[in-house]
């Protein structure tokens, strides 16, 4: 091969690598509405059960919360795919009284399929809660991390 052909091939590979890097940086279709919803609901339910245990509320189970999530990214003009700090999810669940509750959670979803979620303090409490022994402890549901299931 001559030098010009090698340079052209190298340039072509560089363009392909740049395109892959750009696609990854923008968020891949690996972050989808369904994957976000399927990750958020069980994570929330598990943490809600943990919060109930901290507060000394008996009988709260993941199944009993019946948590579900309905998510949207950036409103109706933005496709519900990709990473970003503009994911909004409505989480619906049964509280410790059996009452159906719904709250808006804001999510920052990263390209590597990890997320940080924060919910409404009126519904899930403040950043710290008082445990059953009277100590102030972090509220596990106030803000939490999670990850999307790679198999969904």
N, C-alpha and C positions, 0 to 999 in steps of 0.2 A: 504494500500500500504506500502511496506517496504521502507526503507531509500534509498537503491540503485536505486529502480525504480523511486522514486521522483527525485533523482539527475540526472538520465538519462533523464527523461522528461524535467527537467529544462535546462539541457544542450542542448537538442534538440530544445527547444523554443529559447534559446540563439543563436543557429546557424541560425535558421530561421530569427530572428530579425537582426542578422548581415548581412545576405544575402539581406534583404530588404534595410537596411541602405546602403550597398555597391551599390546596383542597383540605389538607389536614388542619391547617390553621383556621380555616373558615368554619370548620365543624363538618364532620362527615355524616352521611345518612345513618351511621351507627347510633347517633343520638336522635331518636324519634319519639313522637308523642306516646306511642304505646309502650315503649321501653321506659320512658320517664314515669308514666302512670303506674306501670307494673312494679317499678322499683320503689316509688314513693309510698304507696299505700301500706305495704307490709313493714317497711322501716318505721313509718309513723306508728303503726299499731304496736309493734314491739316496744317502741319508746314510750308510748302511752301506758302500756302495761307496767313498764319500769317506773314511770312516774307514779302510778297508782300504788305500787309497792312502797315507794319512798314515802308517800303520804299516809300509808297504812289503810288504804281502801281495799277491802278484800273482794275476791271473786271476779276481778277484771281479767279477761283472757283476750288473746289476739283474735280468736274466732268471734268472741262476743262483741268486739268493737266493730266488726264488719266494715273495716275501713276500705274506702275506695277513693280514687283520685281521677279528676278530669282536668287535663292540662292544655295549655295554649301557649304558643311562643309568639310574643310581640304583636298580638292582635290579628284581625282578619286578613290583613294584607301581607303577613309574613308566614311563610311555610313553617309547619310545626316539626322542623328538623334542625339539627345542628346545635352547636354549643352557643352559650350566651347567657347574659345576666337578665334576660327578658322573658323567662318562663314564669307563668302564673298558673298555679294549680288549685283547684277547689277540692279540698279533702272533706269527705263526708264520713262520719263514724257515729257509733253509739257511745255516749259517755257513761260514767259510772252509775247514773240513774236510769240508763236505758233509753235516754232521750237522744234523738238524732240531732247531731250538730254538724254544721258546715262552716269551714273557715278557708280563707284565702292564704295560700303559702306562696312566697316568692322564692324562686330557685335560681341559682347560678349554676349552670351545667357546663362542665369543662369538656374539651374535645376528647380527653382520655376516658370519658364516661363516668366521671365522678361528679357529685353535686353537693351543694350546700343549700339547705332549706331553712327558711324562717317563717314562723306562723304568727297569727294574731294573739297578742298577750291576753286580750279579753277572753279568749277561748282556752288557751293552753297554759296561761300563767306567765309570770314575769321570769326574768333570767335566773333568779333564785327562788326556791320554794322552801317552806319549812317542813322538815321531815317529821315523822311520827314521834321522834324523841325531842323535838323542839329546836333542832339545829337548822340553820340556813345552809342549803346545799344547791348545787347547780341543777336547774330544771332541764332534764334530758330532751324535752320536746321543744324548748324555746328556739333553739337553732341547732341543727344537726347535719352531719355529713352522711352521704350514702353513695352507692355506685349502681350503675345500670348492669343488669344481667347480660353477659355476653352471649348467652344462648337463646335470647328472645328476639 
